């Protein structure tokens, strides 16, 4: 039986859907629908104290901003984006178009067609989150999206230069210093100065997440996401100090970010908890990490790794880090997670910042039914079909007629009948009757209206 050393209630989607948030988001979206840029500017002034002459940066202004950065920042951005792009290209190569002859002369196929316009939301607020630009924009461009609109908020009234550089180097076609619900709504519904997009990708706070939820259907989204989550599965060989550091690395995302340890070793559990308490006082982001650990941290001791993996699956967390003697066992044992991080040589922070897999991942249990953002999210798999054999078309027509009439879809049945009659010589009373009415019409070829009234 599991022994809980530190408990907390696991968060669900219901926790994020507060009525106050829903109502406020709906109000903002409604006003942007009605007054466009006027409402966008009003809410940018209200929430970000930001009201420039133009929210969109010109190419010249982008270059001026990039020139203010240390060259090492640019070098690192280029390196990380190369990792993201390289992995996305491998993923894209796995998505082959197909065509197959399923019956004599019947060809079925599918193609992967890029979404034509994507909105990439790159959160900011307290910190510049350049990595989100890599994850949303690089993958979209790798997929072949021709237009990517990138939005990010100002940070304390200033343009986040490193984020702008990341957006530009990732290939964004438009860069806007605009955040929050007003950015998401503007991208989704369009304004006088911003043309609407077809899909919105990227993480954000509860208001941004709710805006994506309310706009979904009118516009596509990558996935629903809440606060960042980390779950570590550890055995007796895990280093408790490393466990503590890695738990806090994700807790610093925000005061509502859950951090969970499931281990087969009570020693590792207790030492890791002690290390967390020792690290927190000197941690610059303790104002976020501390409350996250206090309110949403959990530590559970189990009998064996099979139990650990089974319990971890019930959380269905965004990030699962495996610090065990044989971490690759998790690939077979686990099913519900956004991303796995196997062994002490890797960590969730690598996935967040540098390694090349995408860090936009499902949270709040959504890993039970979806994966994270990847190049395939920007592609629509569309099908086509062609029947080259008249004989096969006639045979399909016979089956179509029978199958459609079982469902009382006479119009569908008649599409099949026409081909069975034309190619196989079948006879159908309704065809004879319809042609006779047509022939009897005084309007000849122009008698469709009369025939339809008969």
Residue, then its C-alpha position, 0 to 999 in steps of 0.5 A: x500500500x502507498x504511504x503518503x509523506x506529503x499530500x495535496x489534492x491533485x488539480x483538475x480542469x474544473x479547478x481552472x474554470x472559475x466562473x469569474x475567469x470565464x465571465x471576464x474572458x467572454x466579456x473581452x472576446x465579445x468586445x474585441x469582436x464588436x470594436x476590434x482594435x479599439x478594444x485590443x488597445x483598451x485591454x492592453x492599456x488596462x492589463x499591461x500599461x502598453x499602448x504603442x502607436x503600433x503593436x506590430x513591430x516593423x522589420x527595422x524595429x525587430x533588427x534594432x531590438x536584436x542588436x541590443x542583445x549579447x551575441x551569446x544570447x543569439x548563438x544560444x537561441x540559434x543552437x536551441x532552435x536547431x535542435x527543435x527544428x532537427x527533431x521536427x524534421x525527423x517527425x515530419x519525415x515520418x508522416x508520409x503521404x499514402x496512396x493504395x489500390x484497394x480494389x481493381x481501379x480504386x485508389x485511396x490516399x491521404x495528404x498532409x496539408x499545412x494549416x495556412x495561418x497560425x497564431x503563436x502565443x509566447x507568454x511573458x509577464x514576469x519572465x521572458x519565455x523565449x523557449x516557447x517561441x522555439x516550440x510554437x514557431x519553429x515547428x509551424x514553419x517546419x510543417x510548412x505553415x506560410x503565415x505565423x503571427x507571433x504575440x508576446x506581452x511586454x514585461x514591466x512596460x518593456x519589449x522583451x528583446x530576447x523573445x523578439x529575437x527568438x520569434x524572428x529567428x524562428x521564422x515568424x512572419x509577424x511579431x506583435x507586442x501584445x499579450x493576454x486574452x486580447x492577443x488570443x482573441x485578436x488572432x482568433x477573430x481578426x481586427x482592422x490591423x490583424x488578419x485572423x489565423x486558423x490555429x492558435x498554439x502556445x501556453x499561457x495563464x488561466x485567462x489565456x487558457x480559457x480564451x483558447x477554450x472559448x474560441x475553440x471551434x471558431x479557431x483550432x488550438x494546439x491543446x488545453x493546458x494548465x499549470x506546469x506539472x512534474x512527477x518523478x519516479x525514483x528508486x533507492x539509487x536516485x540522488x535525493x539532492x537531484x530529486x529535490x532540485x528537479x522538483x523545484x525546477x518546475x515548481x518555479x513556473x508558478x505557485x499552482x504548479x504541482x510537484x510530485x515524487x513517487x519512490x520505492x525508497x522512504x530514505x530517498x523520499x525523506x532526504x529529498x523533502x529535507x533538501x527541498x526545504x534547504x534549497x528554497x530559502x536561497x532560491x531566487x524564484x522561491x516566491x513561486x516555487x515555495x507556495x507550489x511545493x507547500x500547496x501542491x507538492x506530494x511525496x508517496x512511498x510505494x512497495x515496488x516500481x510496478x506500483x510506482x508506474x501504475x500510480x504515476x499513470x493515474x496522475x497522467x502528468x505533463x512531465x514524468x522524470x524517471x530516476x531509476x536503475x533501469x529508466x527505459x522500463x518506463x517506456x513499456x510500463x507507463x501509458x499516460x504522460x506528456x513526455x518522459x525524461x529517462x535517467x539522471x543524465x536528462x531532466x525536464x529542464x532540458x526538455x523545456x529549454x534545450x534538447x529539441x522535443x516540444x515543451x508545450x504538453x498536456x496537463x491536468x490529466x489531458x495526457x490520457x487522451x492527447x500528446x503535446x504540440x509537435x509538427x503534426x499539429x500544424x498539418x491536416x491529414x486530408x483524404x482523396x479517392x479516385x475510381x478508374x475502373x468503370x466495372x468496379x465503379x458499377x459494383x460499388x454502385x450496387x453496394x452503395x444503393x443497398x447500404x444507403x437504403x438500409x439507412x433510408x438515404x434514397x438520394x445516396x442510393x441513387x448516386x450508386x444506382x446511376x453508376x451501376x446502370x451506366x457501367x453494368x447495364x442495371x435497370x432501375x424504375x426511378x431512372x426510367x421514370x425520371x428520364x421519361x418526365x424529362x423527355x415529356x417536359x416542354x423545356x427540354x434541357x432547361x426543365x430541371x425546375x419542372x421535373x423537380x415539381x413533378 
